[in-house]
């Protein structure tokens, strides 16, 4: 790992925003709208409320135990071997999220733009780029994220501005969709859509100072939440009750829906380029931090050579699910439901152990 | 094997020269020098023996008549030696620069670099007097980096004139011009120029070390030196800036960069560089705020066009044709109707043709230029279209990408994007926007990972550093407060408070 303290708040912010914020543009929305229907745009808010205190608590713990990253922190607090087991669980979560998400993205690319290509080919191309990108190291990933952030966000803004004309605000009513109780249970069950925040903690020391990391990740997660809420709101207003549930990739549907004046009527490829940039970067960051977690658990200092076998594994495992529906609505949903309680409760357990051990007193 | 032996023999010869001292006997010195320089065969190697008036001893002058100023030798060396009195040679001759040496190797070097050597009977010192007068052209206008507003002078193939051009703009006592010798057979001097109380010593030492570590017989000029001191010879991205404009060099010196000059090149090297050094032109700063930034925005657009327009065309028309508005799509299809080749072949053909015109146009002798140019353009443009080899729209695309490439003024960066363009076209041909975006992202990441003398390629944008924030756009001159801090300079404030 190269770490020369060149990353600042900007780069951390950009990386966090890319890995968390991009969720508004994939099929997470269709996953959520299955139960809650037109109230689903509130789910991320509930999830965020569930998971954010835990995240802040982790940041607080990391601040207390200086010079540690996520794995080292857990190992210090709950002991070496138990800590390693927990971290292994974390790694498995990260790896599975990575695998299922990547299949999901590959399916999006394939179904929307390359219908006749086999999934395998798109998957390989996607991961060759991801692998070579990740090979460049964490700092370069940070620089690139920051440089491209402006473009990706500008394209998102353009989509938003173009779609505002087609929104019908009354469609958000009834405000809680299928009912408040469904919203709340879904919110808690899907809390782990923000799990990437926890995985990112492995890079806690990568910035010039840890306060930059804290600030960057907190600001980015709030902006990310805002972005997700805004776009989910847009989807509800555009697609309405019931039909929202049948739309797999609302962001891409919207980009296909909007026109730039009378002449340019199909401009989705324009937005697809920027979306692809962000998607590539998301998986570059994701596979890098996943390998990093693995490297830390098994004390592999130079973990970058692991990127190749991990990319291979991701592609191979990612190709197992028969189709994107099973992948998204069964596997990913199950994974999220399993992960959520872990990420909601675990920081508090960690904190109470640290508290009763008396480590927090200094 | 024979070559190796020969080489070893030569090495032995050279090392014998290394330890050799100037002898007390004039005859011995004369013989050695004559033998070394091939006196008699070597037409421009001159020897002149005189009797010194001051002490009546014999003396001999050696020099290359082709690289010295004969007038000065007569007036300021020979005449005083023959007529004037004085206790030491230094007090007799009226030359500003006299060096005494007892090493024979130094003597040889001095003769090679245009000095007159004086041996005196019974003296173990030789006197080297600087009367060098190498032929060079006068200072002229910059031809490759044209500006409308701003100084027009360009470097010329003479070190002294070049340094004078820099000192003319930078009246600073801390401006240091340091000489480092390179080469084994032909010892040339590389001049490293910097401002002493600004420059970062690590970077400076790095530059010195790289120059000193060059192991070769001869470094003829800067263009060769550039390739010796760069980090990644196989990389597509340049890491050293090459410019022929003294005002550009001076502005970099002011910011704490290091400039390298050599006697036989009409340009200078600037290190370390960032992407922005290649992107900026001096004129952007001479023009007023809005005018300068307008030029910048045009140029960044040209970067995009050169790199991407052909590739985007291939990707969109092959894989995402729904994006093209129907009328335009029909027009394109109609124009392609009778063309037998796949689109990507068409694009590649036209791009290569443009490169051909460019390369040939550069080498065509002047009187033939316009004629051949017109014929080339006619054949490649109109005739190729009429013969259904290519479709007219490709001509537009290739012309656009070729034309925009000229807006990227820096030669090195120009090559980078021209070569990358082909990679992008091939990428676009394989999987449309997916592979094109992937290739672009990897190129961007590769560029972000490049370092020039320890400085990241995209600083100060990312990684962030305090600077005058002169990246894609610039601020007004009054608001530029800091020097680029990624250089870790001794003084970062541009403006005294």
Interface residues (C-beta under 8 A of the other chain):
Chain A: X6 X7 X8 X10 X11 X109 X113 X114 X117 X121 X122 X125 X126 X128 X129 X132 X133 X136 X137 X139 X140 X141 X142 X143 X144 X146 X147 X148 X263 X264 X265 X266 X267 X268 X269 X270 X272 X273 X276 X277 X280 X281
Chain B: X316 X319 X320 X322 X323 X325 X431 X432 X433 X434 X435 X436 X437 X438 X439 X440 X441 X442 X444 X445 X446 X448 X449 X456 X458 X461 X462 X463 X464
